[in-house]
Amino acid sequence: MKKLTILLIVLLLTTYSLFSTDISFHGGTSKVIMKENNKMVTLSNKAEVKTGSLVIKADSITIEGNNYDKITCNGNITIKDEENGFVIKTDSLYYNRTTDKIIISSYCEISDTKNELEASANNLTYDLAADNLILQIDVHLVKASNEEIMSCAAEQMKYDRKEQMLALLGGALVYFKQDTYNANAIIVNLDTEEITLEGKIKGTING
């Protein structure tokens, strides 16, 4: 039997479910190719994908792989997870459902509604299973804490959402309660507000 290729163009908003996997999608224009070793869905014009608690919206979305585990998005992307309390906005995104990792290589803005935290960076790797983020290149983070604002900056930040720990590396700077801390590396416990400086350090404390 010849391999079957199905090519489907849909010009109206239509919703699909991809077999037994927990993923659904819709778009104003959709193209579906189902062929052994080449399963692909391309969406444009108000493209949207739902997988687990994630909702991804973008100008264009491609879903591919035998288990539809590879999701590539471009243009005006918003990825939202109300259950886990975060929103990410960017212009280029790759999500692997097998490794459960989001990879972004463009400017992005992260809103952690669960922990009252906002951040921006030019590169992001988010391990959803471990619930930790690595933000790189001109990273800025702002957190509301007991009616105070903590402002952080560094070339790289590692943010563990579960443990509420923040590690700043490279040109690390923290401004909190009118005090300023500079160091090669700074560790911040966002829960206890404990700040630990490592390497060459300096700071200004208003007593």
RODO-2510 file (C-alpha; in nm, 4 decimals, decimal comma):
residues 207
     n   res          X          Y          Z
     1     m     0,0000     0,0000     0,0000
     2     k     0,1323     0,3404    -0,0932
     3     k     0,2035     0,5823     0,1856
     4     l    -0,0847     0,8189     0,2348
     5     t    -0,0356     1,1926     0,2296
     6     i    -0,3204     1,4159     0,3336
     7     l    -0,2961     1,7834     0,2506
     8     l    -0,5689     1,9955     0,4067
     9     i    -0,6151     2,3697     0,3671
    10     v    -0,8680     2,5307     0,5987
    11     l    -0,9559     2,8959     0,5549
    12     l    -1,2043     2,9196     0,8416
    13     l    -1,1289     2,8898     1,2130
    14     t    -1,1455     2,5204     1,2860
    15     t    -1,0264     2,3266     1,5917
    16     y    -0,8463     1,9919     1,5698
    17     s    -0,7259     1,7350     1,8229
    18     l    -0,4128     1,5397     1,7418
    19     f    -0,4993     1,1786     1,8205
    20     s    -0,4639     1,0727     2,1850
    21     t    -0,1963     1,3263     2,2770
    22     d    -0,2874     1,6228     2,4920
    23     i    -0,2612     1,8875     2,2225
    24     s    -0,5156     2,0815     2,0181
    25     f    -0,4874     2,3703     1,7744
    26     h    -0,6690     2,6123     1,5492
    27     g    -0,5870     2,8854     1,3001
    28     g    -0,7481     3,0943     1,0302
    29     t    -0,5326     2,9101     0,7772
    30     s    -0,4131     2,5566     0,8502
    31     k    -0,2160     2,2972     0,6596
    32     v    -0,1967     1,9376     0,7780
    33     i     0,0417     1,6764     0,6371
    34     m     0,0214     1,3243     0,7788
    35     k     0,2814     1,0952     0,6343
    36     e     0,5073     0,8379     0,7932
    37     n     0,8148     1,0160     0,9340
    38     n     0,6773     1,3515     0,8235
    39     k     0,3804     1,4570     1,0349
    40     m     0,3354     1,8316     1,0300
    41     v     0,0770     2,0989     1,1037
    42     t     0,1321     2,4615     1,0022
    43     l    -0,0952     2,7364     1,1323
    44     s    -0,1246     3,1054     1,0570
    45     n    -0,3763     3,3866     1,0984
    46     k    -0,4586     3,3822     1,4731
    47     a    -0,2765     3,0546     1,5307
    48     e    -0,3266     2,8917     1,8697
    49     v    -0,2057     2,5697     2,0309
    50     k    -0,3142     2,4190     2,3625
    51     t    -0,1065     2,1494     2,5281
    52     g    -0,1512     2,0598     2,8933
    53     s    -0,2019     2,3872     3,0798
    54     l    -0,0118     2,5880     2,8161
    55     v    -0,1847     2,8117     2,5643
    56     i     0,0394     2,9408     2,2840
    57     k    -0,0676     3,2131     2,0406
    58     a     0,1434     3,3444     1,7514
    59     d     0,1360     3,4762     1,3948
    60     s     0,2517     3,1336     1,2763
    61     i     0,2991     2,7968     1,4465
    62     t     0,4455     2,4713     1,3153
    63     i     0,3846     2,1404     1,4961
    64     e     0,5879     1,8402     1,3824
    65     g     0,7452     1,5094     1,4852
    66     n     0,5984     1,1595     1,5109
    67     n     0,4362     1,2514     1,8419
    68     y     0,3827     1,6155     1,7478
    69     d     0,6366     1,7033     2,0136
    70     k     0,8139     1,9911     1,8359
    71     i     0,6408     2,3295     1,8299
    72     t     0,8007     2,6275     1,6548
    73     c     0,6395     2,9716     1,6762
    74     n     0,7106     3,3057     1,5097
    75     g     0,5721     3,6572     1,5457
    76     n     0,3767     3,8189     1,8305
    77     i     0,3996     3,5146     2,0536
    78     t     0,2224     3,4843     2,3856
    79     i     0,2605     3,1673     2,5899
    80     k     0,0365     3,1542     2,8948
    81     d    -0,0060     2,9060     3,1781
    82     e    -0,2781     3,0172     3,4196
    83     e    -0,2425     2,7016     3,6277
    84     n     0,1266     2,7662     3,6998
    85     g     0,1012     3,1443     3,6908
    86     f     0,3233     3,2749     3,4128
    87     v     0,3066     3,4575     3,0803
    88     i     0,5886     3,4910     2,8259
    89     k     0,5912     3,7269     2,5283
    90     t     0,8462     3,7101     2,2456
    91     d     0,8870     3,6843     1,8654
    92     s     1,0586     3,3461     1,8239
    93     l     1,0033     3,0325     2,0315
    94     y     1,0696     2,6585     2,0237
    95     y     0,8969     2,4161     2,2597
    96     n     0,9831     2,0475     2,2854
    97     r     0,7006     1,8610     2,4555
    98     t     0,9175     1,5521     2,5127
    99     t     1,1884     1,7353     2,7080
   100     d     0,9301     1,9847     2,8353
   101     k     1,1585     2,2794     2,7615
   102     i     1,0896     2,6197     2,6093
   103     i     1,3821     2,7758     2,4222
   104     i     1,3818     3,1413     2,3155
   105     s     1,6617     3,3145     2,1244
   106     s     1,5056     3,6595     2,0963
   107     y     1,4036     3,9387     2,3297
   108     c     1,1410     3,8143     2,5725
   109     e     0,9342     3,9380     2,8638
   110     i     0,8333     3,7064     3,1475
   111     s     0,5535     3,7762     3,3930
   112     d     0,5461     3,5448     3,6944
   113     t     0,2006     3,6245     3,8312
   114     k     0,2336     3,3588     4,1007
   115     n     0,5380     3,5240     4,2572
   116     e     0,4765     3,8899     4,1607
   117     l     0,7858     3,9049     3,9434
   118     e     0,8638     4,0537     3,6018
   119     a     1,1752     3,9858     3,3942
   120     s     1,3223     4,0459     3,0494
   121     a     1,6160     3,8932     2,8594
   122     n     1,7420     3,8185     2,5086
   123     n     1,7710     3,4438     2,5580
   124     l     1,5690     3,2035     2,7702
   125     t     1,5607     2,8340     2,8499
   126     y     1,2665     2,7282     3,0642
   127     d     1,2625     2,3753     3,2032
   128     l     0,8923     2,3365     3,2800
   129     a     0,9284     2,0023     3,4599
   130     a     1,1900     2,1384     3,7023
   131     d     1,0231     2,4825     3,7012
   132     n     1,3466     2,6753     3,6601
   133     l     1,4574     2,9354     3,4086
   134     i     1,7936     3,0405     3,2700
   135     l     1,7838     3,3973     3,1362
   136     q     2,0784     3,5384     2,9420
   137     i     2,2039     3,8610     2,7810
   138     d     2,1059     4,1947     2,9358
   139     v     1,8764     4,0410     3,1952
   140     h     1,6527     4,2563     3,4133
   141     l     1,4183     4,1426     3,6885
   142     v     1,1811     4,3274     3,9185
   143     k     0,9978     4,1752     4,2132
   144     a     0,7410     4,3225     4,4496
   145     s     0,8162     4,2235     4,8090
   146     n     0,6383     4,3492     5,1223
   147     e     0,5503     4,6792     4,9561
   148     e     0,9155     4,7136     4,8456
   149     i     1,0573     4,6715     4,4953
   150     m     1,3654     4,4587     4,4355
   151     s     1,5430     4,5358     4,1083
   152     c     1,8096     4,3007     3,9665
   153     a     2,0339     4,3011     3,6601
   154     a     2,3022     4,0638     3,5274
   155     e     2,4312     3,8976     3,2127
   156     q     2,2794     3,5689     3,3290
   157     m     2,0199     3,4719     3,5867
   158     k     1,9100     3,1314     3,7077
   159     y     1,5647     3,1413     3,8614
   160     d     1,4312     2,8434     4,0551
   161     r     1,0586     2,9045     4,0941
   162     k     1,0059     2,6094     4,3286
   163     e     1,2791     2,7051     4,5750
   164     q     1,2375     3,0807     4,5193
   165     m     1,6118     3,1165     4,4582
   166     l     1,7733     3,3586     4,2167
   167     a     2,1388     3,3382     4,1046
   168     l     2,2860     3,6398     3,9219
   169     l     2,6111     3,5916     3,7273
   170     g     2,8246     3,8487     3,5468
   171     g     2,7913     4,2181     3,6335
   172     a     2,5386     4,1285     3,9009
   173     l     2,3466     4,4172     4,0521
   174     v     2,0682     4,4240     4,3116
   175     y     1,8857     4,7350     4,4314
   176     f     1,6590     4,6791     4,7319
   177     k     1,5279     4,9003     5,0134
   178     q     1,7478     5,1888     4,8914
   179     d     2,0603     4,9692     4,9174
   180     t     2,2757     4,8769     4,6172
   181     y     2,4810     4,5564     4,5837
   182     n     2,7356     4,4803     4,3078
   183     a     2,9347     4,1574     4,2709
   184     n     3,0571     3,8954     4,0265
   185     a     2,7769     3,6737     4,1553
   186     i     2,4789     3,7377     4,3793
   187     i     2,2426     3,4800     4,5301
   188     v     1,8998     3,6010     4,6368
   189     n     1,6513     3,4040     4,8437
   190     l     1,3293     3,5664     4,7269
   191     d     1,1355     3,4110     5,0133
   192     t     1,3559     3,5255     5,3053
   193     e     1,5028     3,8264     5,1166
   194     e     1,8531     3,7098     5,2085
   195     i     2,1178     3,8440     4,9686
   196     t     2,4607     3,6762     4,9362
   197     l     2,7455     3,8393     4,7421
   198     e     3,0368     3,6396     4,5963
   199     g     3,3636     3,7434     4,4312
   200     k     3,4658     4,1082     4,3954
   201     i     3,1943     4,3005     4,5763
   202     k     3,0847     4,6552     4,6481
   203     g     2,7715     4,8221     4,7656
   204     t     2,5979     5,1200     4,9156
   205     i     2,3876     5,0802     5,2290
   206     n     2,1661     5,3546     5,3592
   207     g     2,1637     5,3228     5,7374
***
